[in-house]
Amino acid sequence: MATLNIPVDAFYGVMLIFLRVAAIVFSAPVLDTNTIPAVFKAGLAIAVSILLLPVVDTVVTVRGLSLMTFVIGVFSEIAIGVTIGLSVKLLFSGIQLAGQIVGYQMGFAVANVVDPATSAQIPILAQFYNLTAMLVFLAINAHHLFFSALVDSYTILPPLSMHISPQLVGMMRLAANMFVVAIKVGAPLIAVMLMVSVALGMVARTVPQIHIFIVAMPLKIVIGLVFLLMVSPYLTAFLIDLFSSYQATLFDLIRLMALAG
């Protein structure tokens, strides 16, 4: 009878690869939606883990390794994957926030749609910005960023080597950067809507006979959609630069997790 003998060190190495890959798959944009079955995500994580076996060296020496140390290492692998996935997810959140701000100014606050990723009600322009960013993300092969970051993370941050460092406070800058991205993405339309609101306010004061609230809503929608069409090429170019330059930020984040406290 044939038996399959797998070294314990190799087995734990494969398991640690799977944990980090699965954490990225379940938290990364595009794949984190509820419309994608969890079985498919788990199968994708297993397939990617098998493909990474000959690429990364993850043999873990379990001899002399305490149970508590190994459990902490397992949670650290999950934390690394979730951090990589959520760091990119914050970019999409910032882009979606820009759509929400612009939508409220254009009068689309009551025109909500269901976001399939979160099953929440969001403004229609926020969904438009989110889908546009997702298409640009896939069109420029930015999703390959996850695979390159995953492979390089094992060189920078081998399994069971994550440390809690005070410098990890710098990760909070990624959350703050979400609001910066939102302002940059929505700045053209935010400025246009502000000028339209000022102009309508001046008209309301000079010509009080005009029912400004009846005129303002359709006028803001028309002007907003026209300028949205005009700035769309520049929005696409900005998103390409944003996703292309984020690789260095992601690697800096991995290096922060590798620093000793």
Number of C-alpha atoms within 10 A of each C-alpha: 2 4 5 5 6 8 10 14 14 17 13 19 20 20 15 25 26 22 22 26 28 24 22 26 23 22 20 23 22 18 18 20 17 13 11 14 11 14 9 11 16 17 12 15 22 19 13 17 21 14 11 19 15 9 10 18 17 23 18 18 12 14 8 6 10 9 10 9 10 14 12 12 17 18 14 22 26 19 18 23 25 20 21 24 23 21 22 22 18 20 26 23 20 26 29 27 26 27 27 24 21 26 25 15 21 26 16 19 16 11 13 16 15 13 17 13 14 12 12 11 13 21 24 20 24 26 22 15 22 22 16 17 21 17 14 17 21 12 11 12 12 17 17 12 16 20 15 12 18 23 15 15 23 18 13 17 20 18 23 18 15 22 15 14 13 11 12 18 10 11 15 9 10 18 16 12 14 21 18 15 22 21 18 15 24 23 15 16 24 21 12 17 20 13 12 19 16 12 11 18 14 12 14 15 11 10 11 10 9 12 10 15 10 9 11 16 14 13 15 20 17 12 16 23 14 12 15 16 11 11 13 12 10 11 19 16 11 14 20 17 10 14 19 15 11 16 17 11 13 21 17 13 19 23 15 23 24 19 17 12 12
